[in-house]
C-alpha cells in the first residue's frame, strides 16, 4: 500500500508508517486539516480514530460521518472519536507504555475488523495543564517514529501555534520527521533520530519549558524583535527555516559567508534566541515562507 492521500487540498501523498505533526493556528485552521483527513480515511475504507478535547467528540462524529443514509452505518463503524485527555491520561497520568499499548491494540483491532489501515489524529492540548507524566511527552513522540514503522497506520499530531510556547515547539520539531504547515508537507531538517533524542543540551528540557500558550511570556518583545528584522535578514531566516546551511544561503543569495553569518547573529540578538531550530519555530509562528 503506497501513496496514500491525506485528503488535505494541496498536500501530496504519504506512505503507511508515517508519523507527522500538523501545525495550525486556531479552530478554523484545525478543522481544515482534521476533517478532510478523516473524510479521506472514511472514503478510502480506513479505520479512523480521532482524539480531541477542543471539540465535543459527538460533534466531530456527526460532522465527519454525516447524515443518516445509505453509507451511514458503514462510516459510523469506521470512526471512533474520544476525548484526548481520557485516552492520553487513561490511568490518570501520561504513560508512554500505556499509550503505545493503546495504539498497537487499535491497529490490531483495525486489522481484525478487516481494515487495511489505521488513520489516527491526536489533538495535543491535553498536555498544557501539565498533568502527571507530561514530562515524557516528547520521549513518547520520538519513540513513535520507530513504532509506527511497524504499524499499518498514519498518525497525525495536532499542535496549535496559538497555544504552545516556543520552547515546546522546538521539541515538536525535534521529534517529528515530517511537518505539515500551511498545507505544505515539509521534510523536517531539525528532526532528531530517536537514537539522538534528547540532545544533551536539552536533556532536562521537560523541567524547564512552561505549559503556557505562545506569548504568555515575552510575546510583545518577540514581536518587536521580529518587526525590526530587515528584508535581508528575513530572506536569510526563510532559508534557515528550510534547513539550508549558511554556505548554501550565501551561494543562493549571492552574498559572502561572512555577511550571512552577520545577518544571523543580528537576528539571534534581536529575537533573543540561540539556535536555528528556535528560529525555525518563530518563522513558522510568523508564517514566513520556508525557502
ABEGO torsion letter per residue (X at the ends): XBGBBAGBBGBBBBBBGBBBBBBBBEAAAAAAAAAAAAAAAAAAGBBBBBBBAABBAAAAAAAAAEBBBAAAAAAAAABBBBBAAAAAAAAGBBBAAAAAAAAAAAAAAAAAAGBABBBBBBBAAAAAAGBBGAAAAAAAAAAAAAAAAABBBBBBBBBBAAABBAAAAAAAAAABABBBBGGBBBBBAABBBAAAOBBAAAAAAAAABBBBBBGABGAAAAAAAAAABBAAAAAAAAAAAAGBBAAAAAAAAGBBAAAAAAAAAAAAAAAGBABAAAAAAAAAAAGBBBX
